[in-house]
Amino acid sequence: MRSSGNMSNHLAALRSIANVQFGSRTDRGCVRDHNEDSLVVAPPLFAVADGMGGHAAGEVASEIAVSTLAKCAPVHANAQELGKAVEAANHAIIDAAARRVGREGMGTTCTSAVIENNKLVIAHVGDSRAYLLSDGRLVQITRDHSYVADMVEAGQITPELARLHPKRSLITRALGNDPHMKPDLFEMTVQPGDRLLLCSDGLTTMLLDDEIEALLIRERNPQRCARMLVNAANEKGGFDNITAIVVDIQEGRTKRTRRAARKTKIMVALLFLLVIGSIAGGFFALDRYLHTTAYLASEGEYVAIYEGVPGSVLGVSHNKLIETTTLKVDDLPAGTAERVRSGMRVDNVAIAHERVDAYKHDLDQRKREEAQ
């Protein structure tokens, strides 16, 4: 297992109380030549971070943010503790910049959520967003920390004009510059059937809320829905990196257990047969998922591309080495190298290759700059 023991144990504890189905997608878009967005999907923890600062900076800041969240996020849905984890991510980015990891002035947005049964808590900084689709209606939970959001709130411009404003990318609060930064915290009750969306502004600057709502309603599979949202943003121009996490709230484990306890003995045999069939189908679905996802890890001193997931599932390893690249782990920015050594998950093998190519491009560019 390539991830550290402390992080592995922590994420295992997080996953044990999840009552959700989810899907995620991140894409560099149609204009940018690299992706500065990062995300973490470790139920019940979900987070999107949109890095700022350009090559070897924005992606470093966002990766530090999500890796710190993965280590520090609370096991239960506690808004104050989630806020402290975001503050820890802020200090980690500031400290990294002071050590010349990445670049001075790098920063990132961060919108994170923890879901436990019917409780949802969110910690938010920047202009990434959290939405909730409930009873067929989409509501924006978070408020953008941006220049144009302040103008809209003051009645100076309309939301429609804000999407086109030349200063729409000017962020008024972010991780990485103010050691005293505090995130906005939200706590609410959710119900089975509700759908949570976390996304970077690469989605919301391309699609209107009505368009997002329609896609969330139309496609019920969360993974396909995340992919459709990103594709729709790219079809509109894809001016920025685009990330979407779609999370479906399901019935809590406690309620399911109580209902099962009320079944009569007559139903036990039938339920047993149904469970056997469900397990077979579940293993088929799990195997299919594990063969469509991928991750980057270290193989000796080099970056390697694996199909599957790091570590093991139900005590069985589900990964396969696809390629050991010529890119050295130590040549990566420190924050990126740390995530690779721990197993950096990506959507699929093709995106893993794209990520390696982008890192090689950044490395070549740094070498050219140093030679001048």
C-alpha positions as CSV (number, residue, x, y, z in Angstrom):
1,M,0.0,0.0,0.0
2,R,1.5,3.3,-1.1
3,S,-0.4,5.8,1.0
4,S,0.9,6.5,4.5
5,G,-0.5,4.6,7.4
6,N,-2.0,7.6,9.2
7,M,-3.8,8.8,6.0
8,S,-5.0,5.3,5.1
9,N,-6.5,4.7,8.5
10,H,-8.1,8.2,8.5
11,L,-9.7,7.7,5.1
12,A,-10.8,4.2,6.0
13,A,-12.6,5.7,9.0
14,L,-14.2,8.4,6.8
15,R,-15.5,5.8,4.3
16,S,-17.0,3.6,7.0
17,I,-19.8,6.1,7.7
18,A,-20.6,7.1,4.1
19,N,-24.2,6.9,2.9
20,V,-23.8,8.3,-0.6
21,Q,-23.2,7.5,-4.2
22,F,-21.0,9.9,-6.1
23,G,-19.2,10.7,-9.4
24,S,-16.4,13.2,-10.3
25,R,-14.7,14.7,-13.3
26,T,-12.0,17.2,-13.8
27,D,-10.7,18.6,-17.1
28,R,-8.3,21.3,-18.2
29,G,-10.9,22.8,-20.6
30,C,-10.4,24.0,-24.1
31,V,-8.1,27.0,-23.6
32,R,-5.7,26.3,-20.7
33,D,-2.7,24.0,-21.3
34,H,-2.7,22.5,-17.8
35,N,-5.1,21.8,-15.0
36,E,-4.8,23.7,-11.7
37,D,-7.9,22.2,-10.2
38,S,-7.6,19.4,-7.6
39,L,-10.3,17.4,-5.9
40,V,-10.7,14.8,-3.1
41,V,-13.4,12.2,-3.1
42,A,-13.1,10.2,0.1
43,P,-16.7,9.7,1.5
44,P,-18.0,11.3,3.5
45,L,-15.4,14.0,2.6
46,F,-15.6,15.8,-0.8
47,A,-13.7,18.9,-1.9
48,V,-12.9,21.0,-4.9
49,A,-9.9,23.3,-5.0
50,D,-9.2,25.7,-7.9
51,G,-5.5,26.8,-7.8
52,M,-4.2,30.2,-8.8
53,G,-0.7,31.3,-9.8
54,G,0.1,29.6,-13.1
55,H,2.5,26.8,-13.9
56,A,4.1,25.1,-10.8
57,A,2.0,27.2,-8.5
58,G,-1.7,26.9,-8.9
59,E,-1.8,23.1,-9.1
60,V,0.7,22.9,-6.2
61,A,-1.5,25.0,-4.0
62,S,-4.7,23.1,-4.9
63,E,-3.0,19.7,-4.4
64,I,-1.6,20.8,-1.0
65,A,-5.1,21.9,0.0
66,V,-6.8,18.6,-0.9
67,S,-4.0,16.5,0.6
68,T,-4.2,18.4,3.9
69,L,-7.9,18.1,4.0
70,A,-7.7,14.4,3.4
71,K,-5.4,14.1,6.5
72,C,-7.2,16.6,8.7
73,A,-10.9,16.5,7.9
74,P,-13.2,15.3,10.7
75,V,-14.7,11.8,10.6
76,H,-18.1,13.1,11.5
77,A,-20.1,16.0,10.1
78,N,-18.8,18.8,12.3
79,A,-18.7,22.2,10.7
80,Q,-16.2,23.7,13.1
81,E,-13.7,20.8,12.7
82,L,-14.0,20.9,8.9
83,G,-13.3,24.7,9.1
84,K,-10.2,23.9,11.1
85,A,-9.1,21.5,8.5
86,V,-9.4,24.2,5.8
87,E,-7.4,26.6,8.0
88,A,-4.7,23.9,8.3
89,A,-4.7,23.7,4.5
90,N,-4.3,27.5,4.3
91,H,-1.2,27.4,6.6
92,A,0.2,24.4,4.7
93,I,0.2,26.4,1.5
94,I,1.7,29.5,3.2
95,D,4.4,27.3,4.7
96,A,5.1,25.6,1.4
97,A,5.6,29.0,-0.4
98,A,8.0,30.1,2.4
99,R,10.0,26.9,1.7
100,R,10.0,27.8,-2.0
101,V,7.7,24.9,-2.8
102,G,5.6,26.1,-5.7
103,R,5.8,29.9,-6.0
104,E,5.3,32.9,-3.7
105,G,1.8,34.2,-4.0
106,M,0.2,30.9,-5.1
107,G,-3.3,30.2,-3.7
108,T,-6.4,28.2,-4.2
109,T,-10.1,28.2,-3.6
110,C,-11.5,25.4,-1.5
111,T,-15.1,24.2,-1.2
112,S,-15.4,21.1,1.0
113,A,-18.2,19.0,2.4
114,V,-18.7,16.2,4.9
115,I,-21.9,14.2,4.8
116,E,-23.1,11.9,7.6
117,N,-26.5,10.4,7.4
118,N,-28.9,13.4,7.0
119,K,-26.4,16.0,8.1
120,L,-24.3,18.1,5.6
121,V,-21.6,20.5,6.6
122,I,-19.6,22.7,4.3
123,A,-16.5,24.9,4.6
124,H,-16.0,27.4,1.8
125,V,-13.4,29.9,0.6
126,G,-13.2,31.5,-2.9
127,D,-15.5,31.2,-5.9
128,S,-15.8,27.5,-6.3
129,R,-19.4,26.6,-5.3
130,A,-21.6,24.1,-3.5
131,Y,-25.2,23.6,-4.8
132,L,-28.0,21.4,-3.5
133,L,-30.7,19.9,-5.7
134,S,-33.7,19.1,-3.5
135,D,-37.3,18.4,-4.7
136,G,-36.2,19.3,-8.3
137,R,-34.9,22.7,-7.3
138,L,-31.3,23.8,-7.4
139,V,-30.1,26.2,-4.7
140,Q,-26.6,27.7,-4.4
141,I,-25.4,27.1,-0.8
142,T,-22.2,29.1,-0.9
143,R,-21.5,32.7,-1.7
144,D,-18.6,33.6,-4.0
145,H,-15.7,35.5,-2.4
146,S,-15.2,37.6,-5.4
147,Y,-15.2,41.2,-6.6
148,V,-18.2,40.7,-8.9
149,A,-20.2,38.9,-6.2
150,D,-19.7,41.9,-3.9
151,M,-21.0,44.1,-6.8
152,V,-24.0,41.9,-7.3
153,E,-24.8,42.0,-3.6
154,A,-24.5,45.8,-3.6
155,G,-26.9,46.0,-6.5
156,Q,-24.3,47.5,-8.9
157,I,-24.6,44.8,-11.5
158,T,-26.8,41.8,-12.3
159,P,-25.8,38.2,-12.0
160,E,-25.9,37.9,-15.8
161,L,-23.5,40.8,-16.2
162,A,-21.2,39.4,-13.5
163,R,-20.6,36.3,-15.6
164,L,-19.1,38.6,-18.4
165,H,-17.4,41.2,-16.2
166,P,-13.6,41.7,-16.9
167,K,-12.9,41.3,-13.2
168,R,-15.0,38.2,-12.7
169,S,-11.8,36.2,-11.7
170,L,-10.7,38.6,-9.0
171,I,-11.0,36.6,-5.7
172,T,-11.4,38.4,-2.4
173,R,-10.7,35.4,-0.2
174,A,-8.5,32.4,-0.9
175,L,-6.1,29.9,0.8
176,G,-2.4,30.8,0.7
177,N,-2.1,34.5,1.4
178,D,-3.7,35.4,4.8
179,P,-2.7,33.3,7.8
180,H,-5.8,34.6,9.6
181,M,-8.2,33.5,6.9
182,K,-11.5,32.0,8.0
183,P,-13.8,29.9,5.8
184,D,-17.5,30.3,5.6
185,L,-19.3,27.4,7.4
186,F,-22.7,25.9,6.6
187,E,-24.7,23.2,8.3
188,M,-28.0,21.8,7.0
189,T,-30.2,18.8,7.0
190,V,-30.4,16.7,3.8
191,Q,-32.8,13.9,2.8
192,P,-32.5,10.8,0.7
193,G,-32.9,11.8,-3.0
194,D,-31.1,15.1,-2.5
195,R,-28.0,15.8,-4.8
196,L,-25.0,17.8,-3.8
197,L,-22.8,19.5,-6.5
198,L,-19.3,20.9,-5.7
199,C,-17.7,22.6,-8.7
200,S,-15.0,25.0,-9.7
201,D,-15.9,28.3,-11.5
202,G,-14.9,26.7,-14.8
203,L,-18.3,25.1,-14.7
204,T,-20.4,28.1,-13.5
205,T,-18.9,30.7,-15.8
206,M,-19.8,28.5,-18.8
207,L,-23.3,27.2,-17.7
208,L,-26.2,29.1,-16.2
209,D,-27.7,27.7,-13.0
210,D,-30.8,26.6,-15.0
211,E,-28.6,24.6,-17.4
212,I,-26.8,23.0,-14.4
213,E,-30.2,22.2,-12.8
214,A,-31.5,20.6,-16.0
215,L,-28.5,18.3,-16.3
216,L,-28.6,17.3,-12.6
217,I,-32.2,16.3,-13.0
218,R,-31.9,14.6,-16.3
219,E,-29.0,12.2,-15.6
220,R,-29.4,10.2,-12.4
221,N,-26.1,8.3,-12.5
222,P,-23.7,10.6,-10.6
223,Q,-20.6,9.7,-12.5
224,R,-22.3,10.2,-15.9
225,C,-23.8,13.4,-14.6
226,A,-20.4,14.8,-13.6
227,R,-19.0,13.9,-17.0
228,M,-22.0,15.6,-18.8
229,L,-21.6,18.8,-16.8
230,V,-17.9,19.0,-17.7
231,N,-18.7,18.2,-21.4
232,A,-21.4,20.8,-21.5
233,A,-19.0,23.5,-20.2
234,N,-16.4,22.5,-22.8
235,E,-19.1,22.7,-25.5
236,K,-19.7,26.3,-24.4
237,G,-16.0,27.2,-24.8
238,G,-14.2,25.6,-21.8
239,F,-12.4,28.8,-21.0
240,D,-11.1,27.5,-17.7
241,N,-10.3,24.3,-15.9
242,I,-13.5,22.5,-15.0
243,T,-14.2,20.2,-12.0
244,A,-17.5,18.7,-10.8
245,I,-18.3,16.4,-8.0
246,V,-21.9,15.0,-7.9
247,V,-23.0,13.3,-4.6
248,D,-26.3,11.6,-4.1
249,I,-27.7,11.3,-0.6
250,Q,-29.0,7.9,0.3
251,E,-30.8,6.4,3.2
252,G,-28.7,6.3,6.4
253,R,-27.2,3.0,7.5
254,T,-29.0,3.1,10.9
255,K,-32.5,3.3,9.3
256,R,-31.7,0.5,6.9
257,T,-30.5,-1.7,9.8
258,R,-33.7,-1.0,11.8
259,R,-35.9,-1.8,8.9
260,A,-34.0,-5.1,8.2
261,A,-34.5,-6.1,11.9
262,R,-38.3,-5.9,11.5
263,K,-38.3,-8.5,8.7
264,T,-40.0,-11.8,9.6
265,K,-38.2,-15.2,9.6
266,I,-40.2,-16.2,6.6
267,M,-38.3,-13.6,4.5
268,V,-34.9,-14.6,5.7
269,A,-34.3,-17.3,3.0
270,L,-35.5,-15.0,0.2
271,L,-33.4,-12.1,1.5
272,F,-30.4,-14.4,1.6
273,L,-30.8,-15.2,-2.1
274,L,-31.3,-11.6,-3.0
275,V,-28.2,-10.6,-1.0
276,I,-26.2,-13.3,-2.8
277,G,-27.3,-11.8,-6.1
278,S,-26.6,-8.3,-5.0
279,I,-23.1,-9.2,-3.9
280,A,-22.4,-10.7,-7.3
281,G,-23.7,-7.6,-9.0
282,G,-21.8,-5.4,-6.6
283,F,-18.6,-7.1,-7.2
284,F,-19.2,-6.8,-11.0
285,A,-19.8,-3.1,-10.6
286,L,-16.8,-2.7,-8.3
287,D,-14.6,-4.5,-10.8
288,R,-15.9,-2.4,-13.7
289,Y,-15.2,0.8,-11.7
290,L,-11.7,-0.3,-10.7
291,H,-10.9,-0.9,-14.4
292,T,-12.0,2.6,-15.4
293,T,-10.2,4.6,-12.7
294,A,-6.4,5.2,-12.4
295,Y,-3.7,6.8,-10.2
296,L,-0.1,8.0,-10.3
297,A,2.3,6.5,-7.8
298,S,6.1,6.1,-7.3
299,E,7.8,3.1,-8.8
300,G,11.3,3.4,-7.5
301,E,12.4,6.9,-8.3
302,Y,10.0,7.3,-11.2
303,V,6.4,8.2,-11.6
304,A,4.2,5.2,-12.6
305,I,0.7,5.0,-14.0
306,Y,-1.6,2.4,-12.5
307,E,-5.1,1.3,-13.4
308,G,-7.4,0.8,-10.4
309,V,-7.0,2.3,-6.9
310,P,-4.1,2.4,-4.5
311,G,-4.1,-0.1,-1.7
312,S,-6.7,-2.8,-1.4
313,V,-10.5,-3.1,-1.4
314,L,-12.0,-5.7,0.9
315,G,-8.5,-7.0,1.5
316,V,-7.8,-7.5,-2.2
317,S,-5.5,-5.4,-4.3
318,H,-7.2,-3.9,-7.4
319,N,-4.5,-2.2,-9.4
320,K,-2.3,-3.0,-12.3
321,L,0.9,-1.2,-13.4
322,I,0.4,0.3,-16.8
323,E,3.6,2.2,-17.3
324,T,6.7,3.4,-15.5
325,T,7.4,6.8,-17.0
326,T,10.7,8.5,-17.4
327,L,9.6,11.3,-15.1
328,K,11.4,11.3,-11.7
329,V,9.3,11.9,-8.6
330,D,11.9,14.2,-7.1
331,D,11.7,16.4,-10.2
332,L,8.1,17.3,-9.3
333,P,7.1,20.2,-7.0
334,A,7.3,19.0,-3.4
335,G,3.5,19.1,-2.9
336,T,2.9,17.2,-6.1
337,A,5.6,14.6,-5.3
338,E,4.1,14.0,-1.9
339,R,0.7,13.2,-3.5
340,V,2.2,11.0,-6.1
341,R,4.0,8.9,-3.4
342,S,0.7,8.6,-1.6
343,G,-1.2,7.6,-4.8
344,M,-2.7,10.5,-6.7
345,R,-6.0,9.4,-8.1
346,V,-7.3,10.6,-11.5
347,D,-10.4,9.7,-13.6
348,N,-8.8,7.3,-16.0
349,V,-5.5,6.1,-17.6
350,A,-5.8,8.6,-20.4
351,I,-5.9,11.5,-18.0
352,A,-3.0,10.0,-16.1
353,H,-1.0,10.2,-19.2
354,E,-2.1,13.8,-19.8
355,R,-1.1,14.7,-16.2
356,V,2.4,13.2,-16.7
357,D,2.8,15.0,-20.0
358,A,1.8,18.3,-18.3
359,Y,4.4,17.7,-15.5
360,K,7.1,17.0,-18.1
361,H,6.1,20.2,-19.9
362,D,6.4,22.2,-16.6
363,L,9.7,20.6,-15.8
364,D,11.1,21.5,-19.3
365,Q,9.9,25.0,-18.9
366,R,11.6,25.4,-15.5
367,K,14.8,24.1,-16.9
368,R,14.7,26.6,-19.7
369,E,14.0,29.4,-17.3
370,E,16.9,28.3,-15.1
371,A,19.2,28.2,-18.0
372,Q,18.5,31.8,-19.0
